[in-house]
Amino acid sequence: MRSLLFTVIISTLLYSCGDDGRMSTDLINIPTSASNNIEENDEFAVIEFEEMEFNFGTIAAGRRLDFEFKFSNSGTAPLLIANVQSQCGCTVAKDWPKQVINPGETGLIEVEFDSTDRTGSLTKRIDIVTNTRPAITQLIIKGNVIGPDFTKEDLE
């Protein structure tokens, strides 16, 4: 019995002492976000994009296009972007701010679209997961991709 108790105490001490290098979640764990009781003076982050949708027009299959979605934190609390994720592998978030964006500050989310093996009219969604309400903001990339048998008139 003593050896079991000793093992439990040592295990607890070993696992509880140590910095695992994780970022603090204090800014995400805002008490008002866990409640439906929203007070008039509560502070929230608000992500506001200059453009929510980008239309790349008509392109030939096989091209890679880069886009930048500019945003600002128009709220009253720090903004954190937890993840940027697209619905398929042809659209990839290349870069976004990993640090806190304070109220009034701006940032960029860089996205790449690869039209290889894609043809036709396309609409791709990108989900931005943040500490805002609602937690997910959706951006759209759309356009038309034409295959190798296109004519010059198809590009106009």
N, C-alpha and C positions, 0 to 999 in steps of 0.2 A: 504494500500500500504506500509506504514511504517513497519507494523508487518511482512509482507512478506520479505521486504528487510532485516530487522533485523534477521529473521530466516535464510535466505540465508547466511548472514555474519557469524553468530554463527556456523552454520553447517560447513562452509568452514574452520573456525578456529579449530573446534573440530577434523575434519578429517585430517587436514594437520599437526597438532602438535602431534607427538607421534612416537615413535620408535616401529615398529611392529616386530622387531627381525629378519628381513630378511637379508640375506647375500647380500652384494653389488655386483652388476653385472658389475662393472667397468672393470674387466678383460675380460668379455665376450663381452662387447660393444666396440670392437676395430674398429675404423672407417674404416680401410681397408677391414674388413670382410663384410661391407655393400656395397662394390663397386667392380666392375669388373676391376678397374684400379689398377693392382698389380704392385707395384714399386719393383725394384731390392733390395732395402734395407728394405723392409717391414719385420716385425717379425711375425712368426707363430709358434704355437705349433704343434708338430708332434708326434703322438703316434706310437711307433714301438714295436711290440710284438716279443718275442723270437720264439713262435709257434703260428700260426693263426688257427691251426687245431689240435684236440686231438682225436686219435683213441683209444678207450678203449678195442678193440678186441671183444671177445665173453664172455658174462657173463650170468648167470642164472637170470631169471625174479625175481624181488623182491629186488634186491640189490640196495644200494645207493652208489654212487661214488662221491668223491670230487676231483675237479681239481683246479689247480692254473695256471692262465695265467700271465706270467711275462711280463712287458712292461717297456719302458723308454720314456722319453720326449727327442727326438733327435732334437727338434726344437729350435727356438731362443726366444720363448715367453712362459709364464707360461701356463701349461695345466690344464684344469678343466674337470672332468668327471661329466656330468650332470645326466646321467642315464645309467643303465645297465639292459637290458630287453631281455627276451627270448621269443620265439614264442609259447611256451606252458608251462603249469604248471609243467611238469615233470622235467624241467630244471630251476633252480632258482639261481640267483646271490645272494650269501650269504653276501659278503662284497667286497667293493672297496674303494679306497681313496676318501674321501669327501673334503680334503683340496687341496690346490694348489700344483701341481708337477712342480717344476722349471726345466729349461733346464738342462739336464744331470742327473736328478734324476730318480729313478726307483720306481715301485710299483707292486702290485699284485691284480688281480681280482679273487676272490674265487667263484667257481660255483659248485652246487650240481646237480647230475642227479639221479632221482628216476626211476628205471626200473619196478616198480610195475605196473601190467596190461599192459605191453608193450612187444611185441615179434616181432622178425624179424629184418631186417636191418634198422637202424635208423640213421638219420642225423638231428641234432638240431642246429639251428642258434641262436647266441646271439649277439644282437646289442649294441654297445658301443657308446653312444652319448656324444660328446666332443666339444670343441671349435676349432677343427682342420678343415682342408679342405681336403677331404669332412668331414662333421660333424658326419657321422655314419661309424663306422668300424665294420665289421662282423667277429665273431669267429665261428668256427664249432666244434661240438662234434659229433662223429659218432662211430658206432660199431654195433654189432649183439647181440640181446637179445634172448635167447632160453627159451622155456616154461618148464613146469614141466615134460613133457614126453621126455626129452632129454636123450641121452646116453653119456657115457664117451667120445666117439669119437667126439661128437659134441663140446666138450670143447677144443679139440686139434687143 
